[in-house]
Amino acid sequence: MRKYRPIDVITISYILFNLLFILLGWGKVINPHIHFPIYAGIGIIIFFITYINESSPKILQILRDWYPLGFYVYFFETTSNLNQVIFPHFLDNFFQGIDQAIFGYQPAMVWGIALDNFFFQELFHFAYFTYYLIPIIFVFIYLKDKQLFHKFAYTISFVFYACYITYMFLPVIGGRWWEIMEGAEKLTTQMRYGVFTRIMALIYQGTSHQGGAFPSSHVAVAVVANRMAYLFNKKMGWIILPITILLSIATVYCHYHYFIDTIFGLIYGIVFYFVAIKTYDKLIKKL
């Protein structure tokens, strides 16, 4: 018997939104003939996943619990194929203007160059890299508290989808704009300093994604993950807090985001966390 969860509702809703967006912007979407059937296929997969229940084999139950995390990368990457429908050009000049008005210079370019040494480069690249370790928090919670895990997965997904939809409407490259559009020195892909600076350089060498900077999903998701970790274990939450703060600074220091991207990442994380919690509780009652 099929049973829907809150995570299914928002993921299917997000897929339907993308299908409609692709149809309406078909002539401006990059490779719509590829992404439309993929999104439709993911929707069909989720439809069958909802039949998995407590009597199903354990491996299928794990798939049922974890499937949303498997789609985050694809959903993010495709936003760069959908972000030219509303605005045909990137809006970086506008967002650079905001940073310029605040600081009188461009922190996304200046901070990482003005404070350029092994210690700070490694510290901030490590902090930024910890974003990719968030699934470890998922595992801890999954093994100890399944109910909190489901709420965590829903909340993180809610924030991700809110960011992804914004990326489709507001195409912003972010701090890498100078490297991509101006042909400046490629600081984000240089193999230099230590382990974490090099790891992040490898990651950015392997992505051709353009857009997805405003707001910073790294900051938004890190804020939510920090909060959920605190609910799971207060000590863990306090330990993660300074890393979350360093990660927020790193988004600008490492030339990935504008300062305003980080501020709105914080706002998205806080606001949509509370929206997600409220809608989760309502959906639980209805489903």
C-alpha positions in Angstrom: 0.0 0.0 0.0 1.4 3.4 -1.0 2.1 5.8 1.9 3.3 9.4 1.3 5.6 11.3 3.6 6.2 15.0 3.8 9.5 14.6 1.9 7.6 13.0 -0.9 5.1 15.8 -1.1 7.7 18.6 -1.4 10.0 16.7 -3.7 7.1 15.8 -6.1 5.9 19.4 -5.9 9.5 20.6 -6.8 9.6 18.2 -9.7 6.2 19.4 -11.0 7.3 23.0 -10.7 10.4 22.2 -12.8 8.4 20.4 -15.4 6.1 23.3 -15.8 9.0 25.8 -15.8 10.8 23.8 -18.6 7.6 23.7 -20.7 6.9 27.4 -20.3 10.5 28.4 -21.0 11.3 25.6 -23.6 13.0 27.8 -26.1 15.3 29.4 -23.4 16.1 26.3 -21.4 19.4 24.5 -22.3 18.6 20.9 -23.4 15.0 20.9 -22.4 14.5 17.6 -24.3 16.9 16.0 -21.9 15.9 17.5 -18.6 12.1 17.2 -19.0 12.1 13.4 -19.3 14.7 13.1 -16.5 12.5 15.1 -14.2 9.5 13.1 -15.2 11.4 9.9 -14.7 12.5 10.9 -11.2 8.8 11.6 -10.4 7.9 8.1 -11.6 10.7 6.6 -9.5 9.4 8.4 -6.4 5.8 7.2 -7.2 7.1 3.6 -6.9 9.3 4.3 -3.9 6.2 5.3 -1.9 5.1 1.7 -2.0 8.1 0.7 0.2 7.0 0.1 3.8 8.1 -1.6 7.0 7.5 -5.0 5.6 9.8 -4.5 2.6 13.4 -5.7 2.6 15.8 -3.6 4.7 17.7 -2.4 1.7 14.5 -1.0 0.2 13.6 0.7 3.5 17.0 2.4 3.5 16.4 3.6 -0.1 13.0 4.9 1.0 14.5 6.9 3.7 17.5 8.3 1.8 16.4 8.8 -1.8 16.0 12.6 -1.7 19.7 13.0 -1.0 20.6 11.3 -4.2 18.9 13.9 -6.3 20.4 17.1 -4.8 23.4 17.3 -7.1 21.3 16.8 -10.3 18.7 19.3 -9.1 21.5 21.8 -8.4 23.4 21.3 -11.6 20.3 21.6 -13.8 19.5 25.1 -12.4 22.3 26.4 -14.6 20.3 25.1 -17.6 17.1 26.7 -16.5 18.3 30.1 -15.2 18.2 32.0 -18.5 14.4 31.9 -18.9 13.5 35.0 -16.8 16.8 37.0 -17.2 18.8 36.3 -20.4 22.0 37.5 -18.7 23.8 37.0 -15.4 23.0 39.6 -12.7 26.4 39.7 -11.2 26.9 43.4 -11.8 23.9 44.2 -9.7 25.1 42.1 -6.8 28.6 43.4 -7.1 27.1 46.8 -6.8 25.5 45.9 -3.4 28.8 44.7 -2.0 30.6 47.8 -3.4 28.0 50.0 -1.6 28.6 48.2 1.7 32.4 47.9 1.7 33.7 50.3 -1.0 35.4 47.3 -2.6 34.7 43.7 -3.6 35.3 41.3 -0.7 34.8 38.3 -2.9 38.1 39.3 -4.6 39.9 41.1 -1.9 39.6 39.0 1.3 41.3 35.9 -0.1 44.1 37.9 -1.7 44.7 40.3 1.2 45.0 37.5 3.7 46.7 35.0 1.5 48.9 32.5 3.4 48.9 28.7 4.1 47.1 28.9 7.5 44.1 31.0 6.5 43.7 29.3 3.0 43.7 25.9 4.6 41.4 27.0 7.5 38.8 28.5 5.3 38.9 25.9 2.6 38.6 23.2 5.3 35.5 25.1 6.7 34.0 25.3 3.2 34.8 21.6 2.6 32.9 20.5 5.8 29.7 21.3 3.9 30.2 18.0 2.1 30.4 16.2 5.4 26.9 17.1 6.4 25.7 13.6 5.4 27.7 12.3 8.4 25.2 14.2 10.6 22.4 12.5 8.7 23.9 9.1 9.5 24.3 9.8 13.2 20.7 11.0 13.5 19.4 8.1 11.3 21.0 5.5 13.6 19.7 7.0 16.8 16.4 8.9 16.0 14.5 8.0 12.8 11.7 10.5 13.6 14.2 13.4 13.8 16.0 12.1 10.7 12.8 12.4 8.6 12.2 15.9 9.9 15.9 16.7 9.2 15.7 15.4 5.6 12.5 17.3 5.0 13.9 20.6 6.3 17.2 20.3 4.4 15.3 19.5 1.2 12.9 22.4 1.8 15.8 24.8 2.1 17.6 23.3 -0.9 14.5 23.6 -3.1 13.9 27.2 -2.0 17.5 28.0 -3.0 17.2 26.1 -6.3 14.1 27.9 -7.4 15.7 31.3 -6.6 18.7 30.3 -8.8 16.3 29.7 -11.7 14.9 33.2 -11.3 18.1 35.1 -10.3 21.1 33.8 -12.3 24.3 34.9 -10.4 27.7 33.3 -10.9 29.1 34.7 -7.7 32.8 35.3 -6.7 34.0 33.2 -9.7 32.5 35.8 -12.1 35.9 37.5 -12.6 37.5 34.2 -13.5 34.7 33.0 -15.8 33.6 36.3 -17.5 36.7 38.4 -17.2 39.4 35.8 -17.7 41.1 36.7 -14.5 43.5 34.4 -12.6 41.6 31.3 -11.7 42.1 31.3 -7.9 39.3 28.7 -7.2 40.9 26.0 -9.4 44.6 26.5 -8.6 46.4 23.5 -7.0 48.2 25.3 -4.2 48.8 25.2 -0.5 47.6 22.1 1.4 45.1 19.3 1.4 41.8 21.2 1.7 42.7 24.0 -0.7 43.6 21.4 -3.3 40.5 19.3 -2.7 38.3 22.4 -3.3 40.3 23.2 -6.4 39.7 19.7 -7.7 35.9 20.0 -7.0 35.7 23.3 -8.9 37.8 22.0 -11.7 35.2 19.3 -12.2 32.1 21.6 -12.3 31.0 23.8 -15.2 28.0 25.1 -13.3 27.3 28.8 -13.8 24.8 30.5 -11.5 23.5 29.2 -8.2 25.2 31.8 -6.0 22.4 33.9 -4.6 21.6 32.9 -1.9 24.5 30.8 -0.7 23.0 27.3 -0.2 26.1 26.3 1.6 25.3 28.8 4.3 21.6 28.1 4.3 22.0 24.4 4.6 24.9 24.6 7.1 22.7 26.8 9.4 19.8 24.2 9.2 22.2 21.3 9.7 23.7 23.0 12.7 20.3 23.6 14.2 19.2 20.0 13.7 22.5 18.7 15.1 21.8 20.8 18.2 18.3 19.3 18.6 19.9 15.8 18.3 22.8 16.5 20.7 23.4 20.0 22.2 27.2 19.3 22.5 27.4 18.4 18.8 25.5 21.6 17.9 27.9 23.8 19.8 30.9 22.0 18.3 29.6 22.6 14.8 28.7 26.2 15.4 32.2 27.7 15.0 32.7 25.6 11.8 29.4 27.0 10.5 30.6 30.6 11.2 33.9 29.9 9.4 32.1 28.3 6.5 30.0 31.4 6.1 33.1 33.6 5.9 34.8 31.1 3.6 32.1 31.5 1.0 33.5 35.0 0.4 37.1 34.5 1.3 37.5 31.5 -1.1 36.0 33.6 -4.0 32.8 31.5 -4.4 30.1 34.1 -3.3 29.5 37.7 -2.9 29.0 39.0 0.7 25.3 39.6 0.0 24.9 36.0 -1.1 26.1 34.9 2.3 23.8 37.2 4.2 20.8 35.9 2.3 22.0 32.4 2.8 21.8 33.0 6.5 18.3 34.5 6.1 17.1 31.6 3.9 18.5 29.1 6.4 16.7 30.7 9.4 13.4 31.7 7.7 12.9 28.5 5.7 13.9 26.3 8.7 10.9 27.6 10.6 8.6 27.5 7.5 9.7 23.9 6.9 9.2 22.8 10.5 5.7 24.3 10.5 4.7 22.7 7.2 6.2 19.4 8.2 4.0 19.2 11.3 0.9 20.1 9.2 1.7 17.5 6.6 2.4 14.8 9.2 -1.2 15.3 10.5 -2.7 15.2 7.0 -0.7 12.2 5.8 
